[in-house]
């Protein structure tokens, strides 16, 4: 049933996208009415940045986590950079820095009528948290639900690892990295331009998790040049399992002088505490 609903929704999504791409004067998709972005909230777009331009942003997430990210356009269709995540960077908890990860994107297709822009890349993304894990700090819970349990009863450990999400070892609320492929199409509704984003990605750092490959979908709605609202559906696992772990995100962004952007987002997971995210971004040219 879930698969049928997903296919029907995807078909409707595609039909609306194709029909709405007939913009003013049937302009080519590579000629946009408003500036495009390299990301929506927690998912990438298929758009890149101009050669010799740069982007630096700070991503502040739950429990004082901070991610620093910077990338540079080496070509109009290619950029490279690096990201560095620090859990508990703000507040009184112990700082937990992580190994920096690479950031890269290559735009394969600019996009034109009825054909979306297409890009492949490698980037970081926030993975959320599980409320039960926050309470699993006692020695007993670490022993019974953590990786050491494999020495006590390996058969039960394998079952728990495959079937349950509330294990101590499965510690989310962090930044993961992985490859992706993404498609982006502008649509023209109400005499304005919006952007539809969809794709697939897989976490590989700090742990290789092929079974957690997931789909993502996004909508970016500019309201003039300096303000835009956004929405996402992400972490939709490839086999559509565990819909209670899918993320529904929304946010708003304000831009000052075409260079400084401030964004406030809400990351929502069923049954979990609302996660508030602040993103500050500065872009310029060499």
Buried (B, 14 or more C-beta within 10 A) or exposed (E): EEEEEBEEEEEEEBEEBBEBBEBEEEBEBEEBBBEBBBBBBBBBBBBBBEBEBBBBBEBBBBBBBBBBBBBBBBBBBBBBBBBBBBBBBEEEEEEEEBEBBBBBBBBEBBBBEEBBBBBBBBBBBBBBBBEBBEEBEEEEBBEBBBEEBBEEEEEEBEEBBEEEEEBBBBBBBBBBBBBBBBBBBBBBEEEBBBBBBBBBBBBBBBEEBEEBBBBBBBBBBBEEEBEBBBBBBBBBBEEBEEEEBBBBBBBBBEBEEEEEBEBEBBBBBEEBEEBEBBBEBBBEEE
